[in-house]
Amino acid sequence: MSLPFPVRILTMGGPVFDGEALSLTVPMDRGPMFIERGYTNFMGTLSKAGVLKLVTKEKTNFYAVFGGIVDVRKGGTTTVYCEEINPGYSIDLARAIAARDRNLDRIAKHEDGIDILRAKAKLAKALVRISVKELSEGAKKD
């Protein structure tokens, strides 16, 4: 069993989480990074779109995260600064699926005036939101 350590998840709008965690998994460009108490000092950039998993004594929470940095201090607080974050419970699955379908259609059509890079970025966000919502719903059943 992991020992708890202090974690803060922050956005420009304020704190999302400030408390004790047993583990934290953050999305990095080379894949997810698992953090627990005693992890070495580290600072890195979060991926542009990914899943953050926060495990506390009470429950497991999933978040859709879009950019930011993680700052790990051995023996101190691990802080995640997010550009944008959506808790799984707050994600509207129907809206995320509609965004996925709309952007898949835009990419497939290659119409003039459509910014393909923007459509791909929106598609990535929609896919992460769908995944996080599904993970959150599965966590409730455990």
C-alpha positions in Angstrom: 0.0 0.0 0.0 1.3 3.4 -1.0 1.8 6.1 1.6 0.0 9.4 1.0 1.8 12.5 -0.3 0.6 16.1 -0.9 -0.7 17.0 -4.3 -2.1 20.2 -5.8 -3.8 20.5 -9.1 -4.1 24.1 -10.2 -5.5 26.1 -13.1 -5.6 29.8 -13.8 -9.2 29.7 -12.3 -8.0 28.2 -9.0 -7.3 24.9 -7.4 -9.0 21.7 -8.7 -7.5 19.5 -6.0 -5.4 20.2 -2.9 -4.9 17.2 -0.6 -3.3 13.8 0.0 -2.9 11.3 -2.8 -1.7 7.7 -2.9 -0.6 8.0 -6.5 -0.9 10.3 -9.5 -0.5 9.4 -13.1 0.1 12.4 -15.5 0.1 12.4 -19.3 3.5 13.2 -20.8 4.5 13.2 -24.5 6.3 9.9 -24.1 3.4 8.3 -22.2 1.9 8.4 -18.8 4.2 9.0 -15.8 3.3 7.3 -12.5 4.1 9.3 -9.3 4.0 8.2 -5.7 5.5 9.2 -2.4 9.3 9.5 -2.6 9.5 10.1 -6.3 12.6 12.0 -7.3 12.6 15.8 -8.0 11.2 16.3 -11.5 9.7 19.0 -13.6 8.2 18.3 -17.0 5.6 19.3 -19.6 2.3 17.6 -19.8 1.0 16.4 -23.2 -1.4 18.6 -25.1 -4.2 16.2 -24.5 -4.3 13.3 -22.0 -5.7 11.5 -19.0 -4.7 12.4 -15.4 -5.5 9.7 -12.8 -5.5 10.7 -9.1 -5.9 8.0 -6.5 -6.8 9.0 -2.9 -7.7 6.9 0.1 -11.4 7.5 -0.7 -11.5 7.1 -4.5 -10.0 7.3 -7.9 -10.6 10.4 -10.1 -9.9 10.8 -13.8 -9.5 14.2 -15.5 -9.1 15.3 -19.1 -6.0 17.5 -19.2 -4.9 19.7 -22.0 -1.4 21.1 -21.5 0.5 22.3 -18.5 3.5 21.2 -16.3 4.1 18.9 -13.4 6.5 19.8 -10.6 7.5 17.0 -8.3 9.4 17.7 -5.1 10.8 14.7 -3.2 9.5 15.0 0.4 7.3 18.0 -0.7 4.2 18.8 -2.7 3.7 17.5 -6.2 2.0 20.3 -8.2 0.3 20.0 -11.5 -0.4 23.3 -13.3 -3.0 22.8 -16.0 -3.8 25.0 -19.0 -7.2 23.2 -19.1 -8.7 20.4 -17.1 -12.1 18.6 -17.0 -13.1 16.3 -14.2 -14.6 13.1 -15.6 -17.9 13.5 -13.7 -18.5 16.9 -15.4 -17.9 15.7 -19.0 -21.0 15.6 -21.2 -20.5 12.3 -23.1 -23.1 13.1 -25.9 -21.4 16.5 -26.5 -17.9 14.9 -26.7 -19.2 12.2 -29.1 -20.8 14.9 -31.3 -17.5 16.9 -31.3 -15.6 13.7 -32.2 -17.9 12.9 -35.1 -18.0 16.5 -36.4 -14.2 16.8 -36.4 -13.7 13.3 -38.0 -16.1 14.5 -40.8 -14.2 17.8 -41.2 -10.9 16.0 -41.5 -12.3 13.4 -44.0 -13.8 16.0 -46.3 -10.8 18.3 -46.6 -13.0 21.2 -47.7 -11.6 24.6 -48.5 -11.6 26.9 -45.5 -11.4 24.1 -43.0 -8.3 24.3 -40.7 -7.3 20.6 -40.6 -4.8 21.1 -37.8 -7.4 22.8 -35.7 -9.9 19.9 -36.5 -7.3 17.4 -35.4 -6.6 19.2 -32.2 -10.4 19.3 -31.4 -10.6 15.6 -32.3 -7.8 14.8 -29.9 -9.6 16.7 -27.1 -12.9 15.0 -27.8 -11.3 11.6 -27.8 -9.6 12.3 -24.4 -12.9 13.5 -22.9 -14.7 10.4 -24.1 -12.0 8.2 -22.6 -12.0 10.1 -19.3 -15.8 9.9 -19.0 -15.8 6.2 -19.6 -13.0 5.7 -17.1 -14.9 7.8 -14.5 -18.1 5.8 -15.1 -16.1 2.5 -14.7 -14.4 3.8 -11.5 -17.8 4.4 -9.9 -18.8 0.8 -10.5 -15.7 -0.6 -8.7 
